[in-house]
Structures are given as structure tokens and as C-alpha cells.
Amino acid sequence: MRTSASSHFGVVAIGRNEGERLKRCLASASEAELIVYVDSGSTDGSVQWARSRGVTVVALDMSRAFTAARARNAGFARLKQLAPHLNYVQFVDGDCELVKEWPHRAVEFLQAHDEVCAVFGRRRERYPDRSIYNRICDDEWNVPVGIARACGGDVMMRRQALEKVGGYREDFIAGEEPELCVRLRSVGWKIWRIDHEMTLHDAAITRFGQWWLRMVRSGYAFALGRQVHGSPPERLWVWESRRAWIWGMGIPAVCALAVALFGLQGLALLLVYPLQLLRRVLRLSGALKSRFQFAILEQLARLAESIGQIRFLRDRLTGQHSKILEYK
């Protein structure tokens, strides 16, 4: 590890009512030169606990809608104010714990690759066996090593790159990281996933309702991202949005029309769902039971995502501001 001043880094952690998860998160960031915790209206004593440990706290104005993007921008602004010499900032969600060696590995990589503005590693679920939903999250975090189109909420970023593009878009209630990465890549920066452990994440999704709301939020994010960056060459989330409409609303609508025109024979169109289920089971890996669970939830996710798309259209037609969808 280089010992120059440029190797120093700060941490911006964000959270809301994270409890013990937040304590683990902030403790894991102890090697940072400065830690800024941004709180979005917690009622569990998070602010008081963080301050008692000497952590710089930014309590967001509760009169404005909370978003993770807004919280990260506020934390980044305070970090720059208090430590203007820091070149690197580790963003981390309050339900995550940094792996001890990660920050130094990330800074070393950025120092060795001037064209890279953001680096991230393997995020793992702390309790993947507690629910199928946690296992889905753990699988979701495991993206290929190398150049990436986008990062997630846990990432080590180069300060000058984030400043150049103006930070996160605060109107994105979800998916703000891929949106930011579109803008970073458009001005020549690269995002990289390296082969190192980065964080332990506690999704704490144990109920179907939590998972369902998370998928609705994903659908909303798909629609928002498509509206902003859906044109070529990015076409951000164009396919994901279409997929949600086709499987979530399109096929059932066509089936209903077929029943109206041809009677109960029209229900035969619904056979496309078990056929798709079988196709996914055959393509997935792992135990047969897990493959069935994953495949069924994939199909249900399309319906939830289509509802998120409809909520997005409703908000745009009525002029309402996007509101964060919390699942825990």
C-alpha cells in the first residue's frame, strides 16, 4: 500500500433505523480518515449513537423527500467541507459492513488505474440461508469481474470524477447508481469490479411482502432510468421495462381479450407461463427446489415491476414527486 496523502480516504454511510447494522457498519469504517453518517429520519437512536462515537452526522431535513441519492450527496458535500484534501470516498449503505482489507485494495486499484473512477468488489449477504429472498440478493450482487456498466451503493469513488458530473440525481428513488454511472462513462471514466471481498449486506428480507415491494421499486426505477437515458447508445433499462410490461401486463391483457373473443379457449395463452418457468428451471443451477423457487419468483417479479411502471406513469401524469419505497 502506498503511504502518500493521496491514499487517504473518507467514508460516507447512509441509513435509516438500521440499529445494530449501523453500529457494525460504522465500526468497520474505523480506518477512514473521516466518517460521515447521513441519517434519513431515524427514530431508533441512530443519530445519537453515531455522535457519541465521534462520527460526523448529517441529519437530513425531514420536510423534503428522502432518497439514497440525496443522502449520498449530502454526505459527500460535508466530507469535502471537512476534509477537502481527500481524493477518495467510500460510499456504504448503513446495513453493510466493510471487509477489513477492502478500502486499501480499492484505493490501490484506483491509484494504479487513472482511467477508473469507481471500483467495487463482492458484496455478500450476511444471512443468505435465512430466506429465499436473501439468497436472491446474494446472487444479484455477484456480477462479473472486470469493466462494468454500473456499480451499486457500496463503492470506492474518485472524488474529482463525482464532482465533475455533479453527484447523484436526487429525484431517483432507486437505481441512482446506474444512472450516475451512465454520466460518468459518457465523459470517459471507467467503472471496475475487482476480485476482492467488499461488504457484508443484511437485506433482512424474510417476508414475501418485503420482497414484493422491492420489486415494485425496481420497476419504478426501470421506468425512470428509461425516461432519462433510454435513447441510444445507452438504452438504460429499455429491455427491463419492456420485459415487465410484456410478462406482467401484456400477456394477461392479450389473454383476457382472447377469452372475450373466443371463450375459454383463450386461456390457453396462459400456458406460456409454465413453459417459461420450465425454461428457467432448466437453465438455472443448483438444487431443484431452489431453481423452482427462483424461477417462480422471477415470474412474479415481472408483475411487481409492471406495477412499479404504472406507479411511475401515474406520478408523471399527475405531476407528483417520486416517493421512496421502503421494504424494511
Salt bridges, closest charged atoms under 4 A:
GLU18 OE1 - ARG21 NE 2.78
GLU20 OE2 - LYS23 NZ 3.19
GLU31 OE2 - LYS100 NZ 3.02
GLU31 OE1 - HIS104 NE2 2.46
GLU33 OE1 - HIS8 ND1 2.93
GLU33 OE2 - HIS85 NE2 2.45
ASP93 OD1 - ARG72 NH2 2.93
ASP93 OD2 - ARG123 NH2 3.11
ASP95 OD2 - HIS201 NE2 3.14
ASP95 OD2 - LYS328 NZ 2.67
GLU97 OE1 - ARG126 NH2 2.38
GLU125 OE2 - HIS201 ND1 2.37
ASP138 OD2 - ARG122 NH2 3.49
GLU140 OE2 - ARG214 NH2 3.12
ASP154 OD2 - ARG123 NE 2.87
GLU163 OE2 - LYS80 NZ 3.56
GLU163 OE2 - ARG159 NE 3.04
GLU170 OE1 - ARG64 NH2 3.10
ASP171 OD2 - ARG169 NH2 2.69
GLU176 OE2 - ARG72 NH1 2.49
GLU177 OE2 - ARG72 NH2 3.40
GLU179 OE2 - ARG183 NE 2.92
GLU179 OE2 - HIS229 NE2 2.81
GLU197 OE1 - ARG124 NE 2.60
ASP202 OD2 - ARG21 NH1 3.91
ASP202 OD2 - ARG24 NH2 3.93
GLU234 OE1 - ARG149 NH2 2.79
GLU234 OE2 - ARG185 NH1 2.93
GLU298 OE1 - ARG280 NE 2.69
GLU305 OE1 - ARG302 NE 3.00
ASP315 OD1 - ARG314 NH2 2.97
GLU326 OE2 - ARG16 NE 3.01
